[in-house]
Amino acid sequence: MNEPRPTLPPEEIEWIRRTRRHPRPTQPDFFVLRRLVQHLGAALARLGGGDSLDVLDVFCGTRPYEDLMPRGSKVTGYDIDDRYGSADVTGTEFLPFGDASFDLVFFAEGFFYSPEPDEAAAEMLRVARPGGSAIVTLPLVWEYRTDRLEHRFTAPELVRVFERAGWDEVEAKEVGGYAVSWGLLTGRILRAIEESARARSTFAWRLRPLFAAAYAAMNAIAVLADRFERRVWRPAPYVLPPDMILTARKAK
C-alpha cells in the first residue's frame, strides 16, 4: 500500500470530486454527469450482490462515486499515480492483484486508455471472484488527445470485447442521446470561450456569472430537447450517446 501523496491542491481535488458526483446546472457538463450518476446507481441495484462487497476502483482518480457502492463495502482504489491523493495502490502494471480478489471491478471513464482492451477485460475477469461483477463507463462523443492512444467503442463492440474475455451477462447501455451530446459539446465550446477570456484579461472573472447563466440556460434547453427526443422523435436504431455503461458478471 502507498501513502497518499497528492500533487494537486486539496481544494482542486475536492472540486473535481464534487463536480463529478454532484454536478450543478451551472457546469458545462452537468447533464451528462447527472445521467451517468443515475445509470451507475441503477446498474449497482441491478447487479445486486448484497452488502459489504470488496470493490476495486480502477483508475480511481478522486473516487467520486464511492458512496454509491453498497453499504459496508471495502473499496480499493488503484491508479497509475497518486496525484489525487486517493489511491491505495499505484503502479504501471495493470491490476497488480491476486486472482479472485474482488466482488466488483469498477472502471469509470478510463477503459478507453487500455492499449489492449481484450487483455484489460481479461485481467478484470481474473481479479473478479466467481459470481462477481464488472461495471465500466466510458465516453463516445468527447474530445481526445492526439499525442496518446485512446479507444472509442460503440456499445455492441464493447460487449464483444468483454464476451471474448469470458464475461457472462454482458450488457451495454447508452447514457443519453443526441440532446445530451449536444449539451456536452456546446458546453465545451462555451467553456473554451470562458477559458480564453480568462487567459486574455485579468478582469475576466467578472464574467463568471454570465457564463454560469449561459451554462444553466444551455442545460435547460438540453433537458427539454432530451424529453422531446425520448418521447417524440426516438431516432432508433441510430444513436449518438456521449457516454455508455457496461455491466457484466463472472460465472460461478
Secondary structure as UniProt FT lines:
FT   HELIX           10..21
FT   TURN            25..26
FT   TURN            28..29
FT   HELIX           30..47
FT   STRAND          54..58
FT   TURN            61..62
FT   TURN            64..65
FT   HELIX           66..68
FT   TURN            71..72
FT   STRAND          74..79
FT   TURN            83..84
FT   STRAND          89..90
FT   TURN            99..100
FT   STRAND          102..108
FT   HELIX           111..113
FT   HELIX           117..127
FT   STRAND          128..139
FT   TURN            146..147
FT   HELIX           155..165
FT   STRAND          168..175
FT   HELIX           178..200
FT   TURN            202..203
FT   HELIX           204..207
FT   HELIX           208..228
FT   HELIX           229..233
FT   TURN            236..237
FT   STRAND          243..249
//
